[in-house]
Amino acid sequence: MSPEPSQNGDEKPQKPLYELLTNSLVDIYVGDENSHYPLHEKLLCYHSPFFASIFYNKSNSSSRTKEFGLPEVDDTTFGLFVGWLYSRALRYPEEERDIGPLLDLYFLASKLQIAALETEIVETVRAFYHNNETYPGLRRVQYVYANTEEDNVMREMMVGCVARYLTLSDSIPEHWAKALKKNGQLSVDIIRSIQEWHLEARAVPDARDASVDRGRNHFKGPVGFSAVEGSSEMEDVKEEHEEEGESHVNGNGVA
């Protein structure tokens, strides 16, 4: 197993699983139905500072009862977390619809303060889009923005993908144009992502220089901006409803 960063930023070697499977168990109740998960206390608290602060805090009633509830967490998402907790492995997504549950697991990992799991999910999602030569759709990006704060790693990865997709496209899908007009932070983050490319000045057309081609497509007439494609409008979403079919791809990986 790969090393996990400690709280002070240094890497620490992973303890073997058998050392963390002691006789002490805690009872976690999840979701509206209070689904019961009896988990090894030492294993849970070793990976999650969130749970360590609960069960190792003598002034907390949960440290005495060894019980804690997460009614706001989806049962399926917590089941994925338990699978990772005991195996330290994630199932690679077979299709785009599998990204949604991984994002929910990412948000849970952030809540439970498990940086190693957050990193693993980001790299898994990154690998999926790269290996399939696709890009995250608008709903995926909106869902991440609705459930994360500024300068979040998943946000940065998603925005970096979108920046490349829009930059290499000949036109802007209408739903992306509307979203960028509505969400100023997303527009700013795309510019920040492009700045991270550190392009050489000579590689960027200079609109101030009348003696050179400034990047216009002269076959489209005098207007230099790319067209906005017609498309059905998509609204911001706090809850994830997208299943499949909105990722962008063609032979070059660009819609």
N, C-alpha and C positions, 0 to 999 in steps of 0.2 A: 504493500500500500504506500502511496505517496505521502510525504511528510505534510503535516498540517501546520499552518502558521499559529504560533502562540499569540496571546493577547498583546504582547509587547512587540510583535512584528517579527520575532525570530522564529525559525522553523524548529519544530521539535519532532523527534521520532515517534511514530505511532506505537501505542501499546498493543500487544497481541490481544485478539478478541477474548481469549480464554481468561486473561487477567481482569477483564471488565465484566464477566458474567458471574457475578457473586450471587449469594442467596437473597440479597435485598432487592425487592421489587417495588415499583411505584405503579399506581393506577391512574391512567390518563383517560379522561372521558371526552369524546370528540363529537361535535356536530349537534344538531337538534335532537337526534335520537340517543345521545349520550353513549355512543359506541365505546365499548370498554377495551382498552389496550393495556394489559399488564406488561411492563417493560423493566428491564434490568436497570436499576437506579444508577449504578456506577457508569455503565455504558452510556446512558442518556445524558448524564451530567458531564461526562468527559468530553462529549462532542458539542454540547449545547450550554454555553454560559447562561442562557435564559433559564433553563431548568436548574442549573447549578445554583443560581441565585434564589431559586424557590425552595428546593429541597435541602440545601446546605445552609439555609438561613434559619437559625434556631428561633427567631422571633416570628417566623412565618408559620401560620397554622398548617400549611401544606407539608412542612417538614416533619410535623408530628403525625399527621393523618396519612402521609404518603399518597395523597390524592390531589389531582389537579384537573380542572376542566378547560377545554378549548371549544366552547359552543360555536364560535365564529368560524372554525376551520372545517372544511369539507372532509367528509369521511374518506373519500377516495384519495384525496391529496395526502392525508395523514398516513394512509396505508402505503403510499409510495415512499413517504419518509421512513416508515418503519422498515420497509424493504431495504432502503439504502443504509439505514442504521446498522443492520445486522450483516449486510453483505459488502458495504462500501462500494456498491456498483450501481450504475444507472442503466436502464434498458435504452439502447439507441433507438430513436424514433424511426419507424418504418415509412411513415408518410406525414404530410404536413399537419394533419389533424392531431397527431401525437405531440405537437409542440405546445398546445394549450395546457395539458396536464403538467408538462415540465415547467411552464411559466408559473402555474399555481404553486408548484413545489418550490420554485425559486422564491416566491413571495413568503412562503412559510419558512424557508431557510433563513431569510432575512429577519423575520420575526424572532426566530429561535437563536439568532446570532451564530449561525454555523457558516463561517466564511468558506470553508473547504467545499461544502455542498454548493454554495452559490457559484463558486468558481467552476466547479465541475459542470453545472447546468449550463452556464454561459458558454463554455467550450463545446458542450454537446450540441447546443442549438447552433452555434457558429459552424461547427463541422457539418451539420445537416444541410444548411443552406449552401455552404461551399461545395460539398460533395454532390449535391443535386443541381448545382448551377441555378439556384433560384434566390429570390430575395423575400424578406418578410413583407406581407401585405399591410395595408393601412390599419386594419383592425388589430393586428398583432401589435403594431407600434403604439396605437392608441391605448390598448389594454395595459401595456407596460408603463406608459406615461401616467395612466390613471392610478396605478398601484405602486409607484416608486417616487423617490425624491430626486432632485436635481443632482447631476454628476454620479448617477448610479451606473454600475458597470454594464448591466444588461441594456440600459438605455443607450449607452455609448456604442455598444456593439450594434444594436438595431439601427441607430441613426447613421452609423458608419456605412452599413449596408445600403440604407435608403439614399444616402448622399451619392454613393457610386452608381446606384440604379438610375437616379434622376439625371446625374451628370452625363451618363453614357447614352441616355435615351434621346431620341429625336423629338419627342413630344412629352407633355405632362398629362397623365390621366386626370380627368376632371375631378374625381374624388380626392386625388392628392392636391390639386390646386385649391380646392375648397378648404381642405384640412390645413394647408399651409397658411391660408389667409386667416383662418380662425384661430389657429394655435401658434402664436408668435414665438413661444419658447421652442417649439419644434423647428421652426424656420431658423431661429438663431443657432440651435444645436447643429443643424445641417451645415451652416456656414462654419461653425467651429470645427466640425469634423473635416471639412474640406481643407481648412487651414492646417490641420494636422498632417496633411499630405506633404507639406513643405515643397510645393511645386517651384521649379525654377521659373524666374520671371519670363524667360524667353519661350517657355512652353505655354504661356497664357496669352491669348490675343489681347492687344492693347487698343482699346476703343479710342484712345486719344491720338493715335498715329494714323493719319489719313493715307499714308504711303504703303500700308500693308493690309493684307486681308485680315479683317477683324473678326472672322469666324462666321460671317453671315452665309446663309445658303441662298445664293442669288437666284436659284431656280424657283424659290418660293416668293419672289418679289422683294420689295424694299424693306419689308418688316424683318428685323433681325432676331426677334424672340421666337422661341419654339412654340408650336401650336399647343393648345389644350384639347385633349381628346374628350369626346363625349362619353359619359359614363354615368351609371346610377349613383346617386348621392349616398354616402355612408356617414353616419353620425358617430359621435364619440361614444364609447362604451366603457362602463366601469366593470361590468360582468362580461366574461368571455363567452361569445356565442359562435364564433367562427369555427367551422369544421374543416373545410378544405376549399381549394379552388381560387384563392385570391393571391397566391404567391405569383411573382412576376418572373417569366423566363421566356427565352427563345433560344435559337442556336448559339447565341453569344452570351446567354445568361441575362439578356435584357429584353423586357417586353416591348 
